[in-house]
């Protein structure tokens, strides 16, 4: 939509544009958190005066992000801080799991959390799931651990996620929260059997007929599976037990009776997922930071395997296994319940990459990457080859798809969509496509601006798989440095041989510091290139995977050496925490927070020095006259 004729809609759009312009001015100064803390009326009084586009009347094409004037002196200053041998600070990534304090028992948080727990229990317990504990909660939802037991009382664990809908919320916010969970569910169904994506549960292995009847987002009442599931459930409800050969339903649960159809994947406020026993990656990095000495870093071979998992998650979002296997191949390999596929790039056509799905996550960070276990089983390809067996590093899986979206040509022409996507970011993990000052030349969409002015748009709104690539590079930045990303984006011009005639801007130049000299130079350079400002400058998925594979194959390990790495991992991070069930005592809740790993000798405090909100300068973009 090139323009908005409705005056009310136009007013809302201008308000959104002014708000995003103001927020990202703060973000580029490293104080977006101060913007969030201001009263809405204070913010509005400031940004309501902004013209849209927020540009110099002289016009002209954007001159690009300026090289950080402190970049040349930063390296020496960092080294001085390191040589000072200041003790590192190791704050928690998230507030650790704890009991609710006595003064919290009646407060709003505990009331909302317990209400969410009750809703999940009421929905899942009748189907044979037992509540274990709450894993975490945020402003919009809650995740909890459930188990289901077989005839030998052996538990299988699942994670259930639900959303909060509070009566004091506006209808628009309630709808947005509902749509977020539906979006996540749809994305996970599309990404089924991708080995490096957290999997939605459609068949717990016990009440399989029920789940198979509803998999894929809806029930077909004409299907034979649906009819059989209803008939068997009706027999159980009448006290009759079907023959064992008819299926496992009767063994799963006969008390209380099952409903006609288990509709977990149809409930708009519940999603059931696999349980990654080792938790989220941010906590793993924090534990490694505590285990290692202040100058120690993770071994490069482990880092390469981590990067391999993350790039395969990006490949899954661009080329989902469900879309790149024929229905015959899919069914022959187990259908929706077969072994996971190792994500692979399709062959090029005419020397070019095939068009992908362009699923953009928008919320990749180290807290949304989850850690599974060693020796994760995957499906062999047609040639019999399998994925790296994860015998040195546990498998990493990407989750939390609530903000993900298929980027289509219609989206790129939709002004509201393009500007709203600037809102969907975590401060340190915002992408240049969202925070670039190039947006301040644009009234509607980057495409419309280009057509109207003939000026190229290199960064703003170029959402694609390269956006996912930038964010997984940010996760690798934390893994390599064991430090949190700086709150203030640090643009640095670098000289790359493959990009002649100009020095591209990167936000990962700190990786090249000699502080991290014990980590592979190829790895640090590759991650730095994935953090280039222009999406077109970043390497392709194929190029990244080629470098990773070459590095892993260059130094193969013996089984004994791999076992040593496993033991090191367990010593640094610990084995999976045993799940206690039933839960005893008061409620234990793990609250989410910022994925902070450790502070290298005061570096973060130096980079992220705070400014008062009224001291943030309103900076206009540079122009070529």
C-alpha positions, 0 to 999 in steps of 0.5 A, spaced: 500 500 500 503 506 497 498 510 501 493 510 506 487 514 504 483 513 510 485 519 515 484 515 521 489 510 518 493 515 516 494 518 523 495 512 526 501 510 521 504 517 522 504 516 529 507 509 528 513 512 524 514 518 529 514 513 534 519 508 531 524 514 528 524 516 536 525 509 538 531 507 534 534 514 535 535 512 542 537 505 540 543 507 536 545 511 542 545 505 546 539 507 551 533 504 548 531 502 555 531 509 557 526 510 551 522 504 554 522 507 561 519 514 559 512 515 560 508 515 554 506 522 554 513 524 555 515 520 549 509 523 545 510 530 546 517 529 543 516 525 537 509 528 535 513 534 532 517 529 528 516 530 520 515 524 516 520 523 512 525 525 517 529 528 512 533 534 510 529 538 505 535 538 500 534 531 499 539 526 495 541 519 496 543 516 503 550 517 504 551 511 508 552 509 516 558 513 518 564 509 520 564 510 528 570 515 530 572 511 536 573 505 532 580 506 531 582 508 538 577 503 541 582 497 540 587 500 544 583 502 550 580 495 550 587 492 551 588 497 556 582 495 560 584 487 559 591 488 562 589 492 568 586 485 570 580 487 573 576 481 575 570 480 571 563 480 573 559 474 572 551 477 572 546 472 571 543 471 564 536 470 567 534 470 574 535 463 577 529 459 578 526 460 585 520 460 590 515 466 590 517 470 596 512 471 601 510 478 599 509 476 592 504 470 593 498 475 592 501 480 587 499 480 580 505 476 577 503 470 581 496 471 580 497 471 573 502 465 573 498 461 577 492 462 573 496 460 567 498 454 570 491 452 572 488 453 565 494 449 562 492 443 567 485 443 566 486 443 558 492 437 558 490 433 564 484 430 562 488 427 556 493 424 560 499 429 561 501 431 568 503 438 570 511 438 573 513 445 574 513 452 571 519 453 566 518 461 565 513 466 564 513 473 561 509 479 559 504 475 554 505 468 556 507 462 560 511 455 559 510 449 563 513 442 563 508 436 563 510 429 562 506 423 560 507 416 563 507 409 559 505 402 562 511 402 566 510 409 569 516 411 565 515 419 563 516 422 557 517 430 558 513 435 553 513 443 554 506 446 554 506 454 552 500 458 553 498 466 553 495 470 558 489 475 556 488 480 561 481 483 562 484 490 562 488 489 556 485 493 549 482 488 544 488 490 540 493 487 544 489 481 546 488 479 539 496 481 538 497 476 543 493 470 540 495 471 533 502 471 536 501 464 539 497 462 532 503 464 528 508 460 532 504 454 532 503 455 524 511 456 523 512 450 527 508 445 523 511 448 517 518 446 520 516 439 522 522 434 522 527 440 521 532 437 526 535 444 528 528 447 530 524 445 536 519 441 534 511 441 535 508 435 538 503 432 534 504 424 537 506 423 544 507 416 542 501 414 546 495 417 544 497 417 537 491 416 533 488 423 536 494 427 534 494 424 527 487 426 526 488 433 528 495 434 525 496 440 520 492 445 523 485 442 523 480 436 523 477 433 517 471 430 519 470 426 513 477 422 514 477 415 516 482 417 521 478 422 524 472 417 524 476 411 527 479 416 533 471 418 535 469 411 534 474 408 539 474 414 544 466 413 544 467 406 546 472 408 552 467 413 554 462 407 554 466 403 558 468 398 552 475 397 551 477 396 543 482 390 541 489 392 542 490 391 535 486 397 533 491 401 536 494 404 543 489 408 545 486 404 550 493 403 553 494 410 554 488 412 559 482 409 561 481 414 567 478 419 566 475 418 559 478 421 553 474 426 549 472 425 542 478 428 539 484 430 542 484 437 539 491 440 542 493 443 536 487 446 535 486 450 541 488 457 540 492 458 546 496 452 547 502 449 543 505 443 545 513 442 544 518 437 545 523 438 551 530 440 550 533 437 557 539 442 557 535 448 557 536 455 553 543 457 550 544 463 554 544 459 560 549 454 557 554 460 555 553 463 562 555 457 565 561 456 561 563 463 563 563 461 570 567 455 569 572 458 564 577 463 567 577 470 565 581 469 559 579 463 557 575 461 551 571 456 548 574 451 544 574 453 536 572 446 534 566 446 539 564 453 536 564 451 529 559 445 531 555 450 534 555 455 528 553 448 524 547 447 528 545 455 527 546 455 520 542 449 519 536 452 523 537 458 518 537 453 512 530 450 515 527 457 515 529 458 508 527 451 505 523 447 510 523 439 509 516 439 508 516 443 502 522 440 499 520 433 499 515 430 495 509 427 499 511 420 497 518 421 500 515 424 506 510 419 507 515 413 506 520 416 511 515 416 516 510 422 515 509 427 520 512 423 525 518 420 522 525 422 524 528 429 523 531 431 517 538 434 517 537 441 513 540 441 506 540 446 501 537 444 494 541 444 488 542 451 484 538 452 478 542 455 472 547 457 477 542 461 482 539 459 488 532 457 488 527 461 491 526 459 498 520 460 503 523 467 506 521 465 513 524 471 518 524 469 525 525 477 528 527 474 535 533 470 534 537 471 540 541 466 545 535 465 550 531 462 544 536 457 542 535 451 546 540 445 547 538 438 546 542 432 548 548 428 544 547 423 539 541 426 536 538 421 531 536 424 524 534 421 517 539 419 512 539 422 506 538 419 499 545 417 499 545 414 506 549 420 509 547 423 515 548 429 519 554 430 524 552 426 529 552 431 535 557 426 539 561 432 541 556 438 542 549 437 544 544 439 538 542 446 538 535 448 536 531 454 534 525 456 538 520 461 539 517 463 532 511 468 535 514 474 531 516 470 525 513 471 518 513 469 511 516 475 507 512 476 501 512 481 495 505 484 498 508 485 505 514 489 502 509 493 499 505 494 505 507 500 509 504 498 516 507 491 515 514 494 514 514 499 519 511 495 524 517 490 523 521 495 526 518 494 533 519 487 533 526 486 536 530 485 542 535 491 543 542 488 542 539 483 537 536 488 533 538 488 525 540 494 521 534 492 517 530 495 522 535 500 526 538 503 520 538 511 519 536 510 512 529 509 514 529 516 515 528 518 508 522 514 507 515 516 507 511 509 506 516 503 504 523 502 501 520 500 495 516 506 494 521 510 495 526 507 490 521 507 485 519 515 486 526 517 487 530 512 483 535 512 489 537 505 491 535 503 498 541 498 501 539 496 508 532 499 510 527 493 510 531 488 506 528 483 510 530 476 508 534 469 510 540 474 511 536 477 517 536 471 520 543 470 518 545 476 522 542 474 528 545 467 529 551 471 528 550 475 534 548 469 538 555 466 535 558 473 537 556 471 545 559 464 544 566 467 542 567 472 546 562 470 552 560 477 553 553 480 551 553 484 545 554 492 546 547 496 547 550 501 542 551 498 535 558 499 533 559 501 526 566 499 523 568 500 516 573 494 514 577 492 508 574 486 504 577 483 498 571 480 495 567 487 496 572 492 492 571 499 491 568 501 498 569 499 505 563 496 508 560 497 515 560 491 520 557 491 527 562 485 529 569 488 528 570 487 535 571 479 534 577 481 530 581 483 536 587 480 539 583 478 545 580 472 542 586 470 538 585 463 540 579 462 537 579 460 529 581 466 525 576 463 520 571 463 524 571 470 527 572 473 520 566 469 518 561 471 523 564 478 522 562 478 515 555 475 517 554 482 521 555 486 515 550 492 515 548 491 508 544 484 507 547 483 500 554 484 503 553 478 507 555 471 505 550 466 502 547 460 506 551 456 502 558 460 503 557 459 510 555 452 510 561 451 506 566 454 510 563 451 516 564 444 513 571 445 511 573 447 518 570 441 521 573 436 516 579 439 517 581 437 524 577 430 525 577 427 532 577 420 534 572 417 538 576 418 545 577 426 543 570 426 542 569 423 549 573 428 552 569 434 549 563 431 552 566 430 559 568 437 558 561 440 556 558 436 562 563 439 567 562 446 564 555 446 563 553 440 567 548 434 565 541 435 564 537 437 570 533 431 573 526 433 573 522 432 579 515 429 579 511 430 583 513 437 585 514 438 592 513 444 596 512 451 593 512 454 586 519 455 583 518 460 577 524 461 572 523 469 570 526 471 563 531 476 563 537 479 558 541 474 556 547 477 559 554 472 559 559 476 563 563 483 562 570 483 560 574 487 565 569 493 564 568 493 557 561 493 557 560 499 562 565 503 558 561 502 551 554 503 554 555 509 558 548 511 560 545 518 558 540 522 561 533 521 556 533 529 555 541 529 553 540 524 547 541 528 540 536 528 535 540 526 529 538 527 522 541 522 516 547 525 512 546 527 505 549 527 498 548 534 496 
